[in-house]
Amino acid sequence: MIKNVVFDMGNVMIHFDPARFVQREGFSGKDAQLLVQEVFQTAEWVQMDRGTLTEEQALEQMVERLPQHLHAAAKHLVYDWDKPIIPMEGMQELCRELKNAGYGVYLLSNARLCQHDYWPRIPGNELFDGTLISADYKLMKPEKAIYELLYQKFSLKPEECIFVDDSPTNIEGSIQTGMKGIVFYGDVERLRAALRREGVTGV
């Protein structure tokens, strides 16, 4: 029986859309494409999420691959992509319904250490019973160890949890450790239906 719902953060609790962030900086065309590729689609971004590279170190490497006129934008994207936060429509309400129905609500996210600073600005954060962030432990989804750490840290049984993530690879990782999963496609009503099919009530 499902007793806990575990959520990813990016593109689940909030929109994480590099193209939108770059457009917000005022860039389009080849400059926009270059910023997306050389800031967000990089090993450095992943290393920041793992907690093995600081923002300063990552930016130093990123700007080496960018023309001078994009350096300031790259810095802003690294440090301030979360300003403003763009909530995922309907997720705060869903989390509240789950809490009211007696379910535990948890976060498991590949994210940088600065997540602790912006998490309080994400609608619904106050409903969560616990959060586990990759950079704190230098582990990342879909590695088996991060799911097992989640169970240990919050005294959870994997068979009593269901995981919601936008990445099929991360869902497959959770399944390998005994936790069912649902791939989230940005449609909260579709997610509600999927949760109900797994026996979750009150949503």
C-alpha positions in Angstrom: 0.0 0.0 0.0 1.3 3.4 -0.9 1.9 5.7 2.1 4.3 8.2 0.6 4.7 10.2 -2.6 8.2 11.3 -3.5 8.5 14.2 -6.0 11.3 15.5 -8.2 11.7 19.2 -8.4 12.7 20.5 -11.8 9.8 20.2 -14.3 7.7 18.6 -11.6 7.3 21.2 -8.7 8.7 24.0 -10.9 9.3 24.7 -14.5 13.0 24.3 -15.4 13.2 25.6 -19.0 16.7 26.8 -20.1 15.3 28.2 -23.4 12.9 30.4 -21.4 15.6 31.5 -19.0 17.8 32.5 -21.9 15.0 34.4 -23.6 14.4 36.2 -20.4 18.0 37.5 -20.7 17.0 39.0 -24.0 18.8 36.6 -26.3 17.5 34.7 -29.3 18.9 32.9 -32.4 22.5 31.6 -32.3 23.4 33.4 -29.1 20.4 31.8 -27.3 21.4 28.4 -28.6 25.0 28.9 -27.5 24.0 29.9 -24.0 21.7 26.9 -23.6 24.4 24.5 -24.8 27.3 26.0 -22.9 25.6 26.7 -19.6 22.8 24.2 -19.1 23.8 21.3 -21.3 27.2 20.9 -19.8 29.2 18.6 -17.6 29.8 21.6 -15.3 26.0 22.0 -14.7 25.9 18.3 -13.7 28.9 18.6 -11.5 27.3 21.5 -9.6 24.2 19.3 -9.1 26.6 16.6 -7.8 28.2 19.1 -5.4 31.7 18.6 -6.8 32.0 22.0 -8.5 31.1 25.4 -7.2 29.2 28.0 -9.2 32.4 30.1 -9.5 34.4 27.1 -10.8 31.7 26.1 -13.2 31.3 29.6 -14.6 35.0 30.0 -15.1 35.0 27.0 -17.4 31.8 27.9 -19.2 32.9 31.4 -20.2 36.1 30.0 -21.8 33.8 28.6 -24.4 31.6 31.7 -24.9 32.3 35.0 -26.6 32.8 38.0 -24.4 29.4 39.5 -25.1 27.7 36.4 -23.5 29.8 36.3 -20.3 27.5 38.5 -18.2 24.4 36.5 -19.3 26.1 33.2 -18.4 26.9 34.5 -15.0 23.3 35.6 -14.4 22.0 32.2 -15.6 24.3 30.3 -13.3 23.6 32.4 -10.2 20.0 33.7 -10.8 18.1 31.3 -13.1 15.6 30.9 -10.2 14.6 34.5 -10.1 11.7 34.3 -10.5 10.7 30.8 -9.7 8.0 29.5 -12.1 5.7 27.0 -10.3 4.3 24.0 -12.0 0.6 24.6 -12.3 -1.5 22.6 -9.9 1.3 20.9 -8.0 0.9 22.8 -4.8 -2.8 21.8 -4.7 -1.9 18.2 -5.4 0.6 18.1 -2.6 -1.9 19.7 -0.2 -4.5 17.0 -1.2 -2.0 14.3 -0.5 -1.1 15.7 2.9 -4.8 16.1 3.8 -5.3 12.5 2.8 -2.6 11.4 5.2 0.3 10.7 2.8 3.9 11.5 3.4 5.3 13.9 0.9 9.0 14.0 0.1 11.4 15.6 -2.4 14.3 13.8 -4.2 16.1 16.1 -6.6 19.3 16.5 -8.5 20.1 20.0 -7.5 22.8 22.3 -6.3 23.5 23.4 -2.7 21.7 26.7 -3.5 18.5 24.8 -3.6 18.2 25.3 0.1 18.0 29.0 -0.5 15.3 29.0 -3.2 13.3 26.0 -1.9 11.3 28.3 0.5 10.1 30.3 -2.5 8.6 27.2 -4.2 4.8 27.1 -3.6 3.9 24.0 -1.5 7.4 23.6 0.1 5.8 23.8 3.5 3.8 20.6 2.9 6.9 18.4 2.5 8.0 16.0 5.3 11.6 15.9 4.0 13.9 16.7 1.2 17.0 15.1 -0.2 19.3 17.0 -2.6 22.0 15.4 -4.7 24.7 18.0 -3.9 24.5 17.5 -0.2 25.6 13.8 -0.6 27.5 13.9 -3.9 25.0 11.3 -5.2 22.6 11.7 -8.2 19.6 10.0 -9.7 19.5 7.5 -11.2 22.2 6.0 -9.0 20.9 3.3 -6.7 22.7 4.8 -3.7 20.6 8.0 -3.7 17.3 6.2 -3.6 18.6 3.9 -0.8 19.7 7.0 1.1 16.2 8.4 0.8 14.7 5.3 2.4 17.3 5.3 5.2 17.2 9.0 5.9 13.4 9.2 6.3 12.8 5.6 7.5 10.8 4.8 4.4 10.0 1.4 2.8 10.4 1.5 -1.0 7.3 -0.6 -1.5 5.2 2.0 0.3 6.5 4.9 -1.8 5.8 6.1 -5.3 8.1 8.4 -7.2 7.1 11.2 -9.6 9.8 12.4 -12.0 9.9 13.9 -15.5 12.9 11.6 -16.4 12.1 8.0 -17.4 15.7 7.1 -16.6 15.2 8.3 -13.0 11.9 6.4 -12.7 13.7 3.2 -13.9 16.3 3.8 -11.3 13.6 4.0 -8.6 12.0 0.8 -9.8 15.3 -1.0 -9.6 15.3 -0.2 -5.8 11.7 -1.3 -5.3 9.9 2.0 -5.5 7.2 2.4 -8.1 7.3 5.4 -10.3 5.3 7.7 -12.6 6.8 9.7 -15.4 5.4 13.3 -15.2 4.6 15.0 -18.5 3.5 18.4 -17.1 -0.2 17.4 -16.8 -1.4 17.3 -13.2 -4.7 15.8 -14.0 -3.0 12.9 -15.8 -0.8 12.5 -12.8 -3.8 12.4 -10.5 -5.3 9.6 -12.6 -2.0 7.7 -12.5 -1.8 8.0 -8.7 -5.3 6.8 -8.4 -4.5 3.7 -10.5 -1.8 2.9 -8.0 -4.3 3.1 -5.1 -3.6 6.6 -3.9 -6.8 8.2 -2.6 -7.9 11.7 -1.9 -6.6 13.2 -5.2 
